[in-house]
């Protein structure tokens, strides 16, 4: 694959990462993105463009989007070698489970998506969201359809556990939601750039659907304490309470709303 094409793909990953931040679907260094790269195979090996570990998605640059093989080893190593995101095994599990038909994988941290997963796991319910996603560039209804399966917290104690469990859900769901770490969404669109934007559209759509379901659940249960006792936000606020203004726009919005009862 020409170097210019690789540069374009890297920039697309950065553009999507920036939009993840703007859409409040990622916190500071969290979330990650990968893309299957064709034309760089060596002896049958697959190559992937992956966000390097610990990168701030607000200001992600192409230098932190690297080429790796399926073992997580960097291809064409230059100066300042970096490891891929620690979630790469989960991305790889999705690629393998789809027979490498998946072209891009996006992992986001939508607040309502995670809250939705926690609620329905606690209730022992499987409540999938499976409405079609409208948007330009989707080659078929099937590829534009978003299903959701929430994995229980007992099943996702660590990265390996998540990666192993995700394989069970990939066939019937484009979005696999883990209560402890957000959603993993993939696309099979042949054009990698369209595939990645497809993943982002799905993540945004999923968050909106999850928000509706969460609000409806608490309204039906006559509770206005939607965010009280949310361990994830408490931990997040504690970690980033000294961060500069604008670092965590979602948390700031929630705090300003008065719905979250946490002393900062």
N, C-alpha and C positions, 0 to 999 in steps of 0.2 A: 504494500500500500504506500502511495507517495507520501513524503513527509508533510506536504501541504495539507493533505487529507487528515493526517493525524492531528495537526495543529487545529484544524477546524473542529474535529471531534472533541479535542480537549477544551476548546473555547466554549463549545456547546454545553459540556459538563459544568463549566464554571458559570455560564449564564443560568442554567437550571438551578445550580446551588444558590446563586444570588436570589433567584425568584422564590426558592424554598424559604429563605430568610424573610423576604418581603411578605410572604403569605403566612408568616408565623407558624411554619411547620418544622422549624428546626431551632435548637438552642445552641448558642456559642459553638463548640467544636463538634456537636453531635451530628448524626445522620451521615449517610455516605451514598456514593453513586458508582456504578460500574457499567461497562459496555463491552460486549463481545466484539473484537476487532478481527475482521476477515482479511486474509491476504498476508498475515504475519505468522502463519503456522510453520513450525519446524518439526519434521518427523511426526506429523500428525498432532502436535501439541496445539492447544488453544492459547490465544493471547487476549488479554483484557486491559482496557484502560480503567484504572481504579483510583479513587481519591486516596491519597496517602493518609496515614494515621494521624489523628489529632489536628486536622486542618480546620480553620475557622471558615465556615461556609459563607459568611457575610462577605468575605474578601478573598475567596478562593481564586488562585491564579493557576495558569496552565502548568507551572513548574511543580505544583503539588498534585497533578494528575499524571500518574506514571503507568508504564506498561509492565504487566506482570504475567507470568505463566500460571498454570493451574496449581502450582505448588506455592505460589506467593512469592516467587523469586523475580526480582526486577530484570526486565529484558533491556539490553543495550545500556548497561550500567554506566553512568557517568559519575560526576562528582556528587557528593552529598546523597548517597544512597538512602532511600527511605522505605520503610515497611508499608504494605497496604493497610487499609483500615482493618481493625480487628474483626469486623463483621464479614470480611471477605469469604470465610468458609460458608456463611449462610447464602451469600450471593452465588457462590460456586454450586451449592446444593440445588439452587433454583435452576441454574443453567443445566446441570446434569439431569435433573428430574424432568426437564422439558426436552431432553435429547438435543440440547443446544439450539432449540428453536427460539428460546428467549434471546433477545438482542440487547436489552438494557434492563437493569434492576436499580430501583431507587428505594432507599430506606429513609423514612421521615418520622418525625416525632410529634405529630398532631396531638394537641392536648385533648380534644374531644374524642379523637380516635382511641387514645389510650384509656380515657375514662370510660368510653363505651365498652371496650374490651373487658375492663375490670368489672363493670356492673354486671354484664351478662355472664361472665365466668363465675362470679360470686353467686349468681342465681341458678347456675347450672344449666343455662340456656344456650342454644346455638341460634343466633338471630342474624342470619346473613343479610347483607345489603347487596342486591344483585340487579340494580336498575342499569339500563344502558347509559353510556356517557356520550353526550353529543360533542362533536368537535371536528375540525378539519383534519384530514390526513389519515383517518382510520379506514383501513382497507376492507373491513368486514364488521358486521354487528358482533360477531363472536370475539374479535380482538378488542372491540371497544367496550365489552361488557365487564363489569366489575363485580366479582363475588368476594365475600369476606368470611374468613374462618378465624376465630379468636382462639389462640392456644392458651391453656391454663397456666398459671404461674408455676405450678408444680412441674410442668413440662418444659419450662424455660429457665432453669437455674443458671445456665451458662451458655456461652457461645456454641459449644459443641451440641448441647441439648437442643438449642433452637435450630441449628443447621440440620440435625437429624430429624426433628419433628416437622420442619417445613416441607420436607420431601413428601410427607403424607398428604399435604393439602394442595400442592401445586397444580395437580391435574384439574381440579374443579374450581380453583380460585386464583384470580389474578392478584389478589391482595391477601397477604397472610398477616394478621395482626397479633402482635405479642404484647400482653398487658404490661410487661416490664420495659419494653423498648420501642414500641411503635409499629409501623407497618412496613412490610416489604412488598413492593409492587413491581411487576415485570410486564414487558410488552414484547410481542412477537412480530411487530411491524418490521419489514425487511430493511427499510431505511433506518440506520441507527439514530440519526438526528430526530426523525419523526417518532421513533420508538421511545426516546428519552422524554420528549415533550409529552408524549402520550402517557407516560408514567406520572409526570407531574400533574397533568390534567386529572388523572385518576386519584392522585393523592389529595388534591384540592376538593374534588367531588366527594371523596370518602369522608373528609373532615366535615364538610357541610352536612352530609347525611348523618354522621355520628353526632354532630351538635344537635340536630333535630331530635334524634332518638334519645339522647341524654336529657334534653330539656323536657321532652314528653314523658320520659320515665319519672323524673322527679315531680313534674306537675301532677301526674296520675297518682303519685304516692304522697301528695300534699306536703312536699318538702321544699323549702327554699334555701336549704343549706347544701347546694350543689357541690361546692368546693371544700367544705369543712373536712378536716382530717385527711386531706389528700397527701399522702406521704411523699409522692414524687415532687409536688410543688414545694412542700416544706424543705425537702432536701435541696432542691434547685435554688430556692430563695436563700438558703443558708450559704450555699457555695458561692453564689454570685451577688450577695448583698452589698459587697464592696465595689462591684463593677460600676463603670461609668454609666451616665444617663443614656438610655436607648439600647443598652446591651441586651436586655430581655424585654422587648416590647410587649409580648403576650402577657408575661407576668405583671408588668406595670399596668397594663389595661385591666387585668383581673383585680389587682389590688385597688386600683382607682374605683372600680365598680362597687367595692365593699363586700363582694361575695366571698372573698377569701379571708378567713380570720387568722392571720398570721402576724405576729409582731416582728418587725424588721429591725 
